[in-house]
């Protein structure tokens, strides 16, 4: 059986990542071997080497090793070892899908100097290139989460550490160089092993060209800056500028990553006695009926359980397919699990279909979401700034509820598995770019503002960096821009969690108590008007591309219920630290 498409919620200017999890999609043949609990690390290594494989990652803390077989038939051979319970080839997540506009100019670079104000000057700036937004400031996220009220008590305790599992982070960026903890984190892409086994030329031809430390995509830098960007009088600070961030590079620029790279970073972060919160802006879907997918799902499940046993709270992106994710109890790989996030089996399990594309690639019905849908992970949905007023030349514009604030973003997943909501930005008209056209922008405070690695693909690619998309620009030589996605809402929620832990240290090491506090103090005064994807609307895109399959456009007549859109509500930092 073919394994389904996976998506990764590392969204840069609405650029999602997708890839096939087939064996052919894993160009290095990386394989995960699971062992009976109690097997020693030495026994694990002996079992796989005798079966003809090279170890590239040690996950013995959760009874697994990650290996590269040196010849065919390895899985059958290693399966004969008495301590081995299972072996399967790993899944690759690679970049593909997007909701971006082609063309457009690049944003101009800007001179800037440091000051002494707090918040930092760009945090409160009212506009960019003449574009403003209903909040009246560029860093709208913090006002919507009541963060300024929390700052009167704490800006974050330096002992609190948030681990960011992503594309890496730029350690030289002015927003991060005094924020990143150099003693934690690292690069979990096993490039040295892969080079030794296959040669540099082969891995480059396979698409893996990002083996260096640092961030050459830009996404991880953005996420880290939103959580804890420095309050240094320059540009804009993060939610909790007093805390520390540890960068765990698990994704390669323009390539993505293997599940085992992500799990390696997760286990490493939670093995530290200093990490309090993990942020994973990553999205994937696995088929529980596929034995290899079930193995992948259980591997991530065991890593999350390991984190929780070590008192670490795990936050993850709800996903950007705009499908319903239900909270269910199911058996996966022979194991009964509770609180699993499963995509609905009805029409609301069909992801937003790109006009002109076949429906089959967007059919996620019945798949299990990872990592946000793993039991024990806090799943964060995304809200928009507001529904902006679109011109009459946009046929599928919102006509009712224009100006409504804090709506579920048009791309965000929803459903009973959602735990919390946070701002993640959205295009100005709260409809996809193919429906909104050139005015459906992110910059000026419609998307979410943060630091970007100026050498990363988000800023160097003419398409992703254009004004239509991230509007990446340099401020005094440092990269910044606007993104959207549950990739953005998750670090906002993680930043609020870090403030809560700083103000209330009795919550540290107690992930359930932390989530309970965030849910109990969340804002519930919101009214959602955003609906699901519309199966009956087959109108073409603004450019005239057909939508024969339906599901391309938002149903503006059927609002998604409050709890499905927001979970317990929108995170409220002021209430979380004081209430």
N, C-alpha and C positions, 0 to 999 in steps of 0.2 A: 504494500500500500504506500502511495506517495505521501510523504509528510507535508503538512500544510505550510503556507506562507507564514513567516514571522514578521512582526513589525517591531521597530525600536523607536521609542518616544523621544529620542534625542533630536528635537525639532529645532532647526535653524531657519528662521524666517518661514516657518510652516513647511519645512522640508522634513519629511518623515523618512525612516529607514525601513527597508523591507528586504527579504531574501528568502530563498528556498532553504528549508532545513533538510534537504536530501543529502545523501552521501556525496553526490557530485558537488554540492554546495560547500562542502568542507574539503578544501583543496589539499589539505595536509593529512587527511585520514586520522585526525586526532580522535582518540577513543577514551571513554570513561569506563573504568573497571570498579565495580562495587564489591565490598567484602563483608563477610559476617562480622557483626559487632564483637569486639574483643581481639580481632586480628591485629598483631603489632605492625608498626610501620615497616620493620625489617622483613617480616613475613610477606607483607604486601609487595615490597620491592622484589623480593626473591621470586614470587609467583609470576610477576609480569616479565621480568627479565628472562626467566627460564622459558617463557612462552614466546620470546622473541620481540620484545618491545622496549622502547626507551622512555623513561619517565620524564615528563615535561612539567608536571605540577603535582605537588604532594597535598592531597586533601584527606590525609589519614585521620584528621580530626573528625571527619564525618564519614569515615570508612570508605574512602575512595582514593584512587590514583588516576591521573590523566596521563595518557601515554601516546606514543606514535609507534604503531607496529612496523617492523622492518620487513615483513613478508605477508602474503595473503594467508588467510585462514587463522589469523590470530585470535579472533573472538571464540572460535570453536576450541582452539588449543587452551586458551586461558580458562575457558569455562569448565575444563576438566580438573582444574585445581580445586581441592576441597573447600578452601576458604572463600572462593569466588562465588558470589551470589548472582551476578549479572554483569554484562558488558555491552556497551552500545556506542555507536559512532556519534560524536558530538554534532551540535547544530550550529551553523553559521548564520549570523544576522548581518546583512549587507545593505548598503544604501541604494534606494530606488525611488520610492513614491514621493510626490510633492503636491502642494497646493500653493504655487507661486505664479507670479506673472512674469512673462518674458519681456525683455527689453527694459528700458528705463535708464536714467542716468545714475551716476554715483553721487552720494551725499558729499558735500564739500568738507574738507578737514577744517578744524577750528583751533585757534590758539587758546590757551588756558593757563591759569596760574593758580597756585594754592592759596587758600585763605584760612580763616580760623573759625568760621561759622559752623554750626551744627543745626540741622542736617547739612550735608555738603551742598554746594551751590546748585549743581544740576538737579539735585533731588527736588528742589522747589522751583526750578525754572518753569515759566508758564507756557513756553512754546518752543518748537524747533522748526526752522525754515517757515515760520508763519503759521504752523499747524498747532492747535491746542486741542483740549479735550474737556469733557464736562467736569473733571476733577480740578482742572486749572493748574496742575503741576505735572511734570514729566513722570515722576516716580509715584504714580497713582496707587500702586499696590499697597504701600504702607498705610495710607489713609484709609483705604477700604478694609484693612485688617486692624485698624485702631492701634497701629504700632507706636505713633507718637505718645500715646498715653502710657504705654509700657516703658518708653524711654525715660519717663520721669522717675521710674524706680530702678531700671537697669538697662544698659546697652549690651549686656552679655558678660558673663564671667569667663576669663581667659582659661580657666580650668575645663570648661565645657568644650568638647570637640565633636564636630560633625564630619563624618567621612563621606566624601563625594565619589561615587563610582561612576566614571564617565570617560571622556576622551582625554583626560589629563587636565592640567591647569597651568597657565603661564606664570611661572614663579617670579618673573621680572615685571609683571604688570603692577603699576603703582597701587592698584586696589587690592593686590594680593600678596605682595612681597613680604609684608609684615604680618600676614594673616595665616599663610600656609605653615603647617607644622612640619619641618624638615625631618623630624625623627619618625614620622608616621607615613604610611602610604607607600607608593612606588609604582612601578610599571609591571603589570601582570600579563602583558603580551609576551609569550616565551620566544622572543625573536632570536636570541642567541642559540637556543636549542634548534629552532626551525632552520636557521642559517647553517648550522653544523650538519643537520640531517639532509637538507635539500639544496643548499647553496643560495646565495643572495639573489642570483638571477631568477631562480624558480619562484621564490616567494614574491618577488617584485612582479613577475608575470602573472602570478595568482591574484595580484591586486593589493598585497600587503606591502606598502611602502612607508608606513609610519611605525618605525621601531624605536624612535628616539623618545627620551623623556620629554615632558612638556606637552603642550596642546597645539596640534596642527589642524584641528577642526574648528575650535572656538567655542563649542558648546559647553565643555566642562568648565572653562574659564568663566563663562556667563553664569552658570549654576553656582559656582563657588562665590562669585561676587555678589550674587543676590542674597545668599545666606549671610555673608559676613564681610562684604566689601568694606575696606577701611574707612573710618571716619577721620579723614586726613585733610579736610578743607579743599579737596579736589574732586571734581566730577560728582559722583553720587555714591553714597554708602549703602551697605546691605541692611537687612532686617536686624541682625544681631552683630554689629561691628566689633563688639568686645570679645566674641568667642573665637575659637581657632577652627580651621578647616584642614583636613587631611585628604590629599588627592590620591585616589587609587585609579590608575589608568587601566581600563579594561576594554576600551574600544579604540580601534585604529582609524585615523582620518580617512574618509572615503572608502573604508572597508567594512567597518563594523567590528564584530567580535564573535567569539565562540561562547556558548553558555559557560563552559568551564573557566574561561578567563574571568567572567563576571563572578562566578562562584568562588574562584580563588581570591579575588579581591574582597569579597564579602567575608569569607572565613578569616582572612588576614586581619581585616578591620575589627572583627568581633573577638579575635584572639588578643587584641590589645586591651589592657586594663584602663585605657584613657579615652576610648571612643564611646560617646554617649548616644549618638544618633547616626544612622546611615541614610543617605539620600540616593535613590536610584531612579533617574529619569529614563527608564527603559521599559519597553512594551513588547510582549511576545504572545503568541497564541499557539497552543499545543493540542494535539488530538489525543484524548485519553484512550481511544481505541487502538492507537498505534503503540506497539510495545516500546519502541525507542523514544517516542514522545513521552510516554509514561515514565520512562527512566529519567529523562531530562527533568520532568516536573518534580519527581521525588528527590532528585539531587538538589534542586533549588529549595524545596521544602525542608530538607534536612539542614541546609545551610542557614535558613531563616530560623529554624528551631534552635540551632547552635547559638545564633545571635541572641535570641530571647533568653536562653539559659544563662547567657553572660550579661544579661541586663541591658542589652542594646535595643533601642527602638528603631524599627525599619520603616521608612516612608518610601512610597513608590508611586509613579505616575499612573493615573487611571487609564490613560490611553487616548488616542486621537482618532479613532475609527468612527466615533459617534454611534456606537452600538450599546445596547443594554447588557449589563453584566450582572447576573443574578448571584446571590449568596446561597450556596447549596451545600449539602452533605453528599459526597459521592465516594465511590471506590476508585482508586487510581493505582494501577499496577498491583492489585491485590490488597492494597492498604486503604482502610476507611479514613477519610479526611472530612473535617467539619469546617465550614466557613470558606469554602472554595469559591473563587470567582469564575463563573462559567457564562459564556456569551449565550444570550437567549436563543431559543430554538425556533422562534417565529420570525416574522419579517423584520423586527427590530434587532435582529442579529446580522443584518446585512450592512456592511460598512458603507460610508459615503463613496459612491461610485463616481470616478472621474469621467466626465462626458466623453463618449467615443470608445470607452474601454468595456470589455466583456464583464458581465456580472460575476462570473465564477471566481475571479481573483479577489473579490471583496466579500465572499460568503464565509463568515466566521462562525456561523451557527453551531452551537454545541461545543466550541473549543474552549480550553481553559486558558485564562490569561496569566502570564508571568511577567515580572515578579509580583505585581500589585495584587493579583488574585490569590497569592499563596496565603494559607492560613497564618494569621499573626502579623501580616504586613498592613500598614495603614495606607489605604488607597485614597488618593487625593484627586478630586475632579477639578475642573478649571472654570473660572468665571471671567466674563468680559468686563471692560470698563462700562460700556453702555451700548445700546443700539443707536448707531449714528444715522443721521438723515441722509439718504441717498437721493440722487437726482432722478427725475422722471424717466431718464434714458436707461435706467436699470429696472427692467420689468419685474424681476423677482425680489425687489427691495421690500423691506418691512414697511407696511402702511399703518399698522396699529402698533402701539407700544414703543414708538420711536422715543428715544431718550431714557428708556428703562435701564436702571443700573443693575450691576451684579448678576446679569443673566448667565445661565449655563452657556459656555462658549459653544459655537456652532460645531466644533470638531470634537468636543469632549465626550468620552464615554460617560455613562450614567447607569443607574440601577441600584438594587438593594445592596450590592457589595460596596458601594461608596461609603467611606467613613467620614470624610471631611471635604470641604471645598476651600479653595484659595484662589486669588487672582492669578490668571495665566496669560492675560492679554488676548485680544482677538482683533481681526480686521475690522475697520471702522464701521462697516455696514452689518456686521454680524452674519455674514454669508460668505461662502467660499469665494476665492479670488476669481474663479471662472464665471461666477455670477455677478460679482461686484464691479469688476473692471479696475481701471487705473486709480480711481479715488478710494478704493477699498484697501487702504494703507495700514501700516503698523506704526510708523513713526509719529512723533508728536504726542505720545502717551496713549495710543490705542493698543499697541503691543506693549510688552513689558521691557523696561530699559535695564541694561546691564553692561558689564565689561566684556569685551571680546578679545581674543588673541589676534593681534593685527596681522600675524603671519599665517593664520588659520584659513581654511577653505571658505568659511562663512564670509570673511572679509576680502579674500583674494579672488574668489570666483565672481566674474562680472554679473552673473545671474543672481546668485544668492545675496550679493552685497548691494544690489541696486536699491533705489528709493522705493520701488514697488515691494521689496521684500525686507531684508534686515536693515537697510539704510545705514550700513556700517560706515563709520567715519573715524577719523583720528582726532582726539583732543590732546593737544600738546604731545603728539606722538603715540598716544595710547588708544587702543581700539575700543569702540563702544557701538551699541546698536540695539534694535528692538526685535524681540522674538515673540513667538506665541506657542502655547502648547501646555499640556499637562506636565511637560518637562519643566515649565516655568512655575506652575502652581505648586509643584511638589517642594522645591527649595523655599518658596514663600512659607509653606506650612512648616517645613523643617526649621526655618529660621525662627518662627514663632515658638516652636517646641524648644529651641535652644534658649530663648528668652525665659520661657517658663521654668526650665531646669536651672537657669541662673538665679532666678528670683526665689525658687522653691526647691532647694537642693535635696529635700527629702524625696523628691520624685526621681532622682537619678538612680539608675539601676532597676527601675520599676516601669517597664514599657507599658503595661496595662494601666497603671495608675496615671501615667502621663497622658495616654490617649483619652482616658476617662475625663481628665481635667479639661483637655482641649475640646472634647465633645460637650461637656457640661457648660462650658463658658462660650461656646460658639454662637454667632449671631443668627437668629432665626426669623428676623423681620423681613427677609427677602421674599419676593413673589416672582416666580419663574414663568416666562412666557415661551422659552425656547422649546421647540418640538423635536420629534425624531426625524430621521430621513423619510422622505415621502415616496413610497413605492409607486404611487399613481401619477406623479408629476413627471411627464416625459418631455417637458419643454427643453429646447436646446439651451446651451450656455449663452452668455452674452455675446460671444464671438460666433455663435451659430453652430457649434459642435453638437451633434445629436446626443440625446440621452435616452436611447431606445429602451434600456433596461429599467429605467426609473432609479430611485434612490440617490439621484445626484443632488437634489435640492431639499431644503428644510421644509417640513410641514409646519406652517405658522399657525395652524388652527387647533393643534392638539398639544397643549403645554405638558411637559414632563413634570410629574409630581415633585413636590419639594424634597422629600427624603431621597428620591431617586437622583435628583439633580445635585443636591448638596450634602447628602448624608445627614449628620447631626447639625450642619450649618456651616457658615463661613467663619474661619478661624478669627478669633478676637484676641489680639495680644494683650491689650490693656486689661481685659477681664481675666485672661489666663494667668497673668502675674499677680493680680490683686484679688480676684473674686474668690 
